[in-house]
């Protein structure tokens, strides 16, 4: 999914507002990272191997594969 810089900035602001003062950090870390990768960086399937907006690939363990 390709997003413009303007869309990404808007998504980042919405993301920050949504996650501001959220409670239990460890209990929500997976949701946090999936939300960040999918909605701010445009990774289509952050829970598996997928291609992000930069053409780089993310592995299931969260490592960036070039």
PyMOL CGO cylinders between C-alpha atoms (Angstrom):
from pymol import cmd
from pymol.cgo import CYLINDER

trace = [
    CYLINDER, 0.00, 0.00, 0.00, 1.53, 3.30, -1.06, 0.3, 1, 1, 1, 1, 1, 1,
    CYLINDER, 1.53, 3.30, -1.06, 0.71, 6.37, 0.99, 0.3, 1, 1, 1, 1, 1, 1,
    CYLINDER, 0.71, 6.37, 0.99, 1.72, 9.95, 0.46, 0.3, 1, 1, 1, 1, 1, 1,
    CYLINDER, 1.72, 9.95, 0.46, 3.85, 11.89, 2.92, 0.3, 1, 1, 1, 1, 1, 1,
    CYLINDER, 3.85, 11.89, 2.92, 0.81, 14.00, 3.82, 0.3, 1, 1, 1, 1, 1, 1,
    CYLINDER, 0.81, 14.00, 3.82, -1.27, 10.86, 4.53, 0.3, 1, 1, 1, 1, 1, 1,
    CYLINDER, -1.27, 10.86, 4.53, 1.58, 9.40, 6.59, 0.3, 1, 1, 1, 1, 1, 1,
    CYLINDER, 1.58, 9.40, 6.59, 1.88, 12.55, 8.71, 0.3, 1, 1, 1, 1, 1, 1,
    CYLINDER, 1.88, 12.55, 8.71, -1.86, 12.55, 9.34, 0.3, 1, 1, 1, 1, 1, 1,
    CYLINDER, -1.86, 12.55, 9.34, -1.77, 8.85, 10.23, 0.3, 1, 1, 1, 1, 1, 1,
    CYLINDER, -1.77, 8.85, 10.23, 1.18, 9.43, 12.58, 0.3, 1, 1, 1, 1, 1, 1,
    CYLINDER, 1.18, 9.43, 12.58, -0.70, 12.19, 14.43, 0.3, 1, 1, 1, 1, 1, 1,
    CYLINDER, -0.70, 12.19, 14.43, -3.80, 10.00, 14.74, 0.3, 1, 1, 1, 1, 1, 1,
    CYLINDER, -3.80, 10.00, 14.74, -1.65, 7.08, 15.89, 0.3, 1, 1, 1, 1, 1, 1,
    CYLINDER, -1.65, 7.08, 15.89, 0.08, 9.19, 18.56, 0.3, 1, 1, 1, 1, 1, 1,
    CYLINDER, 0.08, 9.19, 18.56, -3.22, 10.55, 19.82, 0.3, 1, 1, 1, 1, 1, 1,
    CYLINDER, -3.22, 10.55, 19.82, -4.80, 7.10, 19.97, 0.3, 1, 1, 1, 1, 1, 1,
    CYLINDER, -4.80, 7.10, 19.97, -1.88, 5.54, 21.86, 0.3, 1, 1, 1, 1, 1, 1,
    CYLINDER, -1.88, 5.54, 21.86, -1.31, 8.51, 24.19, 0.3, 1, 1, 1, 1, 1, 1,
    CYLINDER, -1.31, 8.51, 24.19, -1.67, 7.43, 27.82, 0.3, 1, 1, 1, 1, 1, 1,
    CYLINDER, -1.67, 7.43, 27.82, -2.61, 3.85, 26.94, 0.3, 1, 1, 1, 1, 1, 1,
    CYLINDER, -2.61, 3.85, 26.94, -2.38, 1.57, 29.94, 0.3, 1, 1, 1, 1, 1, 1,
    CYLINDER, -2.38, 1.57, 29.94, -0.58, -1.76, 30.08, 0.3, 1, 1, 1, 1, 1, 1,
    CYLINDER, -0.58, -1.76, 30.08, 2.46, -1.48, 27.79, 0.3, 1, 1, 1, 1, 1, 1,
    CYLINDER, 2.46, -1.48, 27.79, 3.49, -5.15, 27.65, 0.3, 1, 1, 1, 1, 1, 1,
    CYLINDER, 3.49, -5.15, 27.65, -0.04, -6.34, 27.16, 0.3, 1, 1, 1, 1, 1, 1,
    CYLINDER, -0.04, -6.34, 27.16, -0.57, -4.10, 24.14, 0.3, 1, 1, 1, 1, 1, 1,
    CYLINDER, -0.57, -4.10, 24.14, 2.87, -4.09, 22.50, 0.3, 1, 1, 1, 1, 1, 1,
    CYLINDER, 2.87, -4.09, 22.50, 1.86, -6.36, 19.61, 0.3, 1, 1, 1, 1, 1, 1,
    CYLINDER, 1.86, -6.36, 19.61, -1.20, -4.26, 18.84, 0.3, 1, 1, 1, 1, 1, 1,
    CYLINDER, -1.20, -4.26, 18.84, 0.93, -1.11, 19.07, 0.3, 1, 1, 1, 1, 1, 1,
    CYLINDER, 0.93, -1.11, 19.07, 3.55, -2.32, 16.58, 0.3, 1, 1, 1, 1, 1, 1,
    CYLINDER, 3.55, -2.32, 16.58, 1.01, -3.80, 14.16, 0.3, 1, 1, 1, 1, 1, 1,
    CYLINDER, 1.01, -3.80, 14.16, -0.98, -0.56, 14.25, 0.3, 1, 1, 1, 1, 1, 1,
    CYLINDER, -0.98, -0.56, 14.25, 2.18, 1.51, 13.68, 0.3, 1, 1, 1, 1, 1, 1,
    CYLINDER, 2.18, 1.51, 13.68, 3.44, -0.63, 10.81, 0.3, 1, 1, 1, 1, 1, 1,
    CYLINDER, 3.44, -0.63, 10.81, 0.09, -0.93, 9.06, 0.3, 1, 1, 1, 1, 1, 1,
    CYLINDER, 0.09, -0.93, 9.06, -1.47, 2.48, 9.58, 0.3, 1, 1, 1, 1, 1, 1,
    CYLINDER, -1.47, 2.48, 9.58, 1.56, 4.80, 9.65, 0.3, 1, 1, 1, 1, 1, 1,
    CYLINDER, 1.56, 4.80, 9.65, 4.11, 3.00, 7.46, 0.3, 1, 1, 1, 1, 1, 1,
    CYLINDER, 4.11, 3.00, 7.46, 1.68, 1.27, 5.12, 0.3, 1, 1, 1, 1, 1, 1,
    CYLINDER, 1.68, 1.27, 5.12, 2.83, -2.32, 5.69, 0.3, 1, 1, 1, 1, 1, 1,
    CYLINDER, 2.83, -2.32, 5.69, -0.05, -4.38, 4.32, 0.3, 1, 1, 1, 1, 1, 1,
    CYLINDER, -0.05, -4.38, 4.32, 0.37, -7.45, 6.52, 0.3, 1, 1, 1, 1, 1, 1,
    CYLINDER, 0.37, -7.45, 6.52, 2.45, -6.62, 9.58, 0.3, 1, 1, 1, 1, 1, 1,
    CYLINDER, 2.45, -6.62, 9.58, 1.77, -10.00, 11.17, 0.3, 1, 1, 1, 1, 1, 1,
    CYLINDER, 1.77, -10.00, 11.17, 3.60, -11.95, 8.46, 0.3, 1, 1, 1, 1, 1, 1,
    CYLINDER, 3.60, -11.95, 8.46, 6.11, -11.29, 5.73, 0.3, 1, 1, 1, 1, 1, 1,
    CYLINDER, 6.11, -11.29, 5.73, 4.95, -8.41, 3.56, 0.3, 1, 1, 1, 1, 1, 1,
    CYLINDER, 4.95, -8.41, 3.56, 6.29, -5.53, 1.56, 0.3, 1, 1, 1, 1, 1, 1,
    CYLINDER, 6.29, -5.53, 1.56, 6.18, -2.03, 3.06, 0.3, 1, 1, 1, 1, 1, 1,
    CYLINDER, 6.18, -2.03, 3.06, 6.06, 1.33, 1.34, 0.3, 1, 1, 1, 1, 1, 1,
    CYLINDER, 6.06, 1.33, 1.34, 9.83, 1.41, 0.89, 0.3, 1, 1, 1, 1, 1, 1,
    CYLINDER, 9.83, 1.41, 0.89, 9.97, -1.94, -0.88, 0.3, 1, 1, 1, 1, 1, 1,
    CYLINDER, 9.97, -1.94, -0.88, 11.80, -3.50, 2.06, 0.3, 1, 1, 1, 1, 1, 1,
    CYLINDER, 11.80, -3.50, 2.06, 10.46, -6.65, 3.65, 0.3, 1, 1, 1, 1, 1, 1,
    CYLINDER, 10.46, -6.65, 3.65, 9.63, -7.25, 7.28, 0.3, 1, 1, 1, 1, 1, 1,
    CYLINDER, 9.63, -7.25, 7.28, 9.86, -10.72, 8.76, 0.3, 1, 1, 1, 1, 1, 1,
    CYLINDER, 9.86, -10.72, 8.76, 7.49, -12.17, 11.32, 0.3, 1, 1, 1, 1, 1, 1,
    CYLINDER, 7.49, -12.17, 11.32, 10.12, -11.61, 14.05, 0.3, 1, 1, 1, 1, 1, 1,
    CYLINDER, 10.12, -11.61, 14.05, 10.06, -7.88, 13.31, 0.3, 1, 1, 1, 1, 1, 1,
    CYLINDER, 10.06, -7.88, 13.31, 13.49, -7.71, 11.69, 0.3, 1, 1, 1, 1, 1, 1,
    CYLINDER, 13.49, -7.71, 11.69, 13.89, -5.74, 8.51, 0.3, 1, 1, 1, 1, 1, 1,
    CYLINDER, 13.89, -5.74, 8.51, 15.16, -7.85, 5.64, 0.3, 1, 1, 1, 1, 1, 1,
    CYLINDER, 15.16, -7.85, 5.64, 16.86, -5.89, 2.87, 0.3, 1, 1, 1, 1, 1, 1,
]
cmd.load_cgo(trace, "trace")
